[in-house]
Amino acid sequence: MASGGGGDEPIQIMGAGLSGLAAAIILAKAGKEVHVHDIREDSGARFDGDFQGLENWTSDIDFLDELRGWGINPDEFKVTPFHEVDVIHPDDEITRAWSPKVAFRVIERGTAPHTIDQGLKRQAIAAGAQIHYNSRVKPEDCQIVAAGPRDTSAVAFGEIFETPLPNHVAFHFNDKLAPGAYAYLIVIDGIGLICTCLWRKQKKSERFLNETIAWYDQHYPELNRKPIKRVGGKGDFTINQKYTIDGRHYVGEAGGLQDFMWGFGMRYAITSGVFAAKDLLGEMTYDSEVRKKILPTVITSVSNRWLMNRVGDRVFKKIAVNWHRDQTKRQDGLPYIANLFRPDLKRKIVYSLFGRWMLKKVTTDDGRTVHRLPFRKARKRDVWDPSTEAQKVKEQWKQIRRGGATTSFGEEE
Ligand SMILES: Cc1cc2nc3c(=O)[nH]c(=O)nc-3n(C[C@H](O)[C@H](O)[C@H](O)COP(=O)(O)OP(=O)(O)OC[C@H]3O[C@@H](n4cnc5c(N)ncnc54)[C@H](O)[C@@H]3O)c2cc1C
């Protein structure tokens, strides 16, 4: 069993990703001896240059101000703020969501110096934390478990490419291209990412990516894609019976702290890492802080996911239209999205009556009871033949791959 961390004994953290490094920064800055262990060769190695959106809608506090308040410096990694996004409706209409506030920021994941992973790693090391890569430890020997996803509730696949298009983000509601979820386009400084998220398990899932890319080639002709590589990964969404067990704090996706609706998990990961560190410093109780500050939003996202699982393009269209109407009324598109994520009585009831029953009770290898969002089965409507354009995209990728380009997920995943 891990010892408390209240004294001078070294603190062991399992996982040098966002949540583990955030915890390490706080603890090392407070003068603790901190050891972070990761099974991979570097922080960010789970990703490979993917762009991700750091949301700014689950709280009224700007996330970068929150980071600074905790002593984490966001200037250590590249951040590109966005006030607007193309909203692509299921019938291909494109409207623009806009906010006078920074709605979200795009950061890069991976091992390059400007990624968020490396930015946090530098700060942890500068504060005195020791990071051990290719190091395998047992959860029982750690005070913080920050090892990311274990199982699969959903997956995302993307292609990274060169493009002359200026910085741009598009958010795409389309149940054919992205079953139960959404697809997106992100362009930052000449590099683009087209990604599709699948909340239903599919055979030959790469066809969804090819079809999505074909859609963007057709509707954004100025993209002029030159593919570099394909990337992807899984998400693990669980509600846990306990967040602290035998003095061990489960943070980030290892604690199931994810956005069940859309997978915006980075903010929860960093926040939970900070809370776990503050618990070890005697400043708060991790389990109750998670239940007070993070879980209500996560539970709201479970209700949203339950509702999303029941609908298709007709309701996605309604959401896109209502979002635009609300923005016209308020002259701000952010409150509509913020309200989707903020806890309210309606969603609390949906969670109690329906949402929680869609989760599957499982016992993890380390003996914890969690309720996991199962990776749903495909529906009849997910079976379709690829378009001619998507087949050309597939052929193009085959050629590029023969030239040595990499893909970080199996073709049949
Ligand atoms: C393709 C994709 C796109 C995404 N896009 C977004 C987005 O746009 N916005 C957003 O907010 N979120 C997004 N997410 C979710 C986000 O990446 C995660 O929520 C976040 O990384 C979770 O942080 P974490 O610290 O829990 O895990 P990670 O940051 O993944 O860190 C976990 C670390 O633990 C290590 N590890 C694993 N097993 C062990 C072990 N046994 N022992 C030691 N170390 C171990 C791993 O190597 C890794 O370094 C996306 C996820 C995917 C897969």
The ligand as an SDF file (V2000), in Angstrom:
LIG
                    3D

 53 58  0  0  0  0  0  0  0  0999 V2000
   -7.3410   11.1290  -30.6440 C   0  0  0  0  0  0  0  0  0  0  0  0
   -7.7280   11.8760  -29.4020 C   0  0  0  0  0  0  0  0  0  0  0  0
   -8.1170   13.1910  -29.4820 C   0  0  0  0  0  0  0  0  0  0  0  0
   -8.4460   13.8990  -28.3210 C   0  0  0  0  0  0  0  0  0  0  0  0
   -8.8170   15.2000  -28.4330 N   0  0  0  0  0  0  0  0  0  0  0  0
   -9.0660   15.9200  -27.3090 C   0  0  0  0  0  0  0  0  0  0  0  0
   -9.3830   17.3040  -27.3990 C   0  0  0  0  0  0  0  0  0  0  0  0
   -9.4660   17.8850  -28.4920 O   0  0  0  0  0  0  0  0  0  0  0  0
   -9.5850   17.9930  -26.2420 N   0  0  0  0  0  0  0  0  0  0  0  0
   -9.4830   17.3900  -25.0110 C   0  0  0  0  0  0  0  0  0  0  0  0
   -9.6480   18.0730  -23.9910 O   0  0  0  0  0  0  0  0  0  0  0  0
   -9.1890   16.0830  -24.9090 N   0  0  0  0  0  0  0  0  0  0  0  0
   -8.9840   15.3320  -26.0190 C   0  0  0  0  0  0  0  0  0  0  0  0
   -8.6680   14.0110  -25.9100 N   0  0  0  0  0  0  0  0  0  0  0  0
   -8.6250   13.4030  -24.5540 C   0  0  0  0  0  0  0  0  0  0  0  0
   -7.3130   13.7200  -23.8610 C   0  0  0  0  0  0  0  0  0  0  0  0
   -6.2380   13.3360  -24.6860 O   0  0  0  0  0  0  0  0  0  0  0  0
   -7.2380   12.9460  -22.5430 C   0  0  0  0  0  0  0  0  0  0  0  0
   -8.4010   13.1960  -21.7990 O   0  0  0  0  0  0  0  0  0  0  0  0
   -6.0170   13.3270  -21.6920 C   0  0  0  0  0  0  0  0  0  0  0  0
   -4.8260   13.0980  -22.3970 O   0  0  0  0  0  0  0  0  0  0  0  0
   -6.0080   12.4990  -20.4220 C   0  0  0  0  0  0  0  0  0  0  0  0
   -4.8590   12.8190  -19.6710 O   0  0  0  0  0  0  0  0  0  0  0  0
   -4.2350   11.7270  -18.7080 P   0  0  0  0  0  0  0  0  0  0  0  0
   -3.1840   12.3860  -17.9310 O   0  0  0  0  0  0  0  0  0  0  0  0
   -5.2940   10.9860  -18.0140 O   0  0  0  0  0  0  0  0  0  0  0  0
   -3.5900   10.6830  -19.7470 O   0  0  0  0  0  0  0  0  0  0  0  0
   -2.3510   10.8860  -20.7440 P   0  0  0  0  0  0  0  0  0  0  0  0
   -2.0910   12.3070  -20.9980 O   0  0  0  0  0  0  0  0  0  0  0  0
   -2.6110    9.9840  -21.8950 O   0  0  0  0  0  0  0  0  0  0  0  0
   -1.1450   10.2920  -19.9160 O   0  0  0  0  0  0  0  0  0  0  0  0
   -1.1390    8.9520  -19.4820 C   0  0  0  0  0  0  0  0  0  0  0  0
    0.3210    8.5230  -19.3960 C   0  0  0  0  0  0  0  0  0  0  0  0
    0.3950    7.3100  -18.6760 O   0  0  0  0  0  0  0  0  0  0  0  0
    1.3170    6.4450  -19.3370 C   0  0  0  0  0  0  0  0  0  0  0  0
    0.9870    5.0700  -18.9530 N   0  0  0  0  0  0  0  0  0  0  0  0
    0.0600    4.2370  -19.4740 C   0  0  0  0  0  0  0  0  0  0  0  0
    0.0700    3.0580  -18.8080 N   0  0  0  0  0  0  0  0  0  0  0  0
    1.0220    3.1550  -17.8540 C   0  0  0  0  0  0  0  0  0  0  0  0
    1.5110    2.2680  -16.8640 C   0  0  0  0  0  0  0  0  0  0  0  0
    1.0120    1.0480  -16.6990 N   0  0  0  0  0  0  0  0  0  0  0  0
    2.5210    2.6990  -16.0650 N   0  0  0  0  0  0  0  0  0  0  0  0
    3.0460    3.9360  -16.1950 C   0  0  0  0  0  0  0  0  0  0  0  0
    2.6120    4.8170  -17.1330 N   0  0  0  0  0  0  0  0  0  0  0  0
    1.6150    4.4350  -17.9390 C   0  0  0  0  0  0  0  0  0  0  0  0
    1.1560    6.7610  -20.7950 C   0  0  0  0  0  0  0  0  0  0  0  0
    2.2960    6.3820  -21.5250 O   0  0  0  0  0  0  0  0  0  0  0  0
    0.9390    8.2700  -20.7630 C   0  0  0  0  0  0  0  0  0  0  0  0
    2.1600    8.9760  -20.8610 O   0  0  0  0  0  0  0  0  0  0  0  0
   -8.3730   13.2590  -27.0510 C   0  0  0  0  0  0  0  0  0  0  0  0
   -7.9880   11.9190  -26.9770 C   0  0  0  0  0  0  0  0  0  0  0  0
   -7.6780   11.2190  -28.1340 C   0  0  0  0  0  0  0  0  0  0  0  0
   -7.2710    9.7860  -28.0260 C   0  0  0  0  0  0  0  0  0  0  0  0
  1  2  1  0
  2  3  1  0
  2 52  2  0
  3  4  2  0
  4  5  1  0
  4 50  1  0
  5  6  2  0
  6  7  1  0
  6 13  1  0
  7  8  2  0
  7  9  1  0
  9 10  1  0
 10 11  2  0
 10 12  1  0
 12 13  2  0
 13 14  1  0
 14 15  1  0
 14 50  1  0
 15 16  1  0
 16 17  1  0
 16 18  1  0
 18 19  1  0
 18 20  1  0
 20 21  1  0
 20 22  1  0
 22 23  1  0
 23 24  1  0
 24 25  2  0
 24 26  1  0
 24 27  1  0
 27 28  1  0
 28 29  2  0
 28 30  1  0
 28 31  1  0
 31 32  1  0
 32 33  1  0
 33 34  1  0
 33 48  1  0
 34 35  1  0
 35 36  1  0
 35 46  1  0
 36 37  1  0
 36 45  1  0
 37 38  2  0
 38 39  1  0
 39 40  1  0
 39 45  2  0
 40 41  1  0
 40 42  2  0
 42 43  1  0
 43 44  2  0
 44 45  1  0
 46 47  1  0
 46 48  1  0
 48 49  1  0
 50 51  2  0
 51 52  1  0
 52 53  1  0
M  END
$$$$
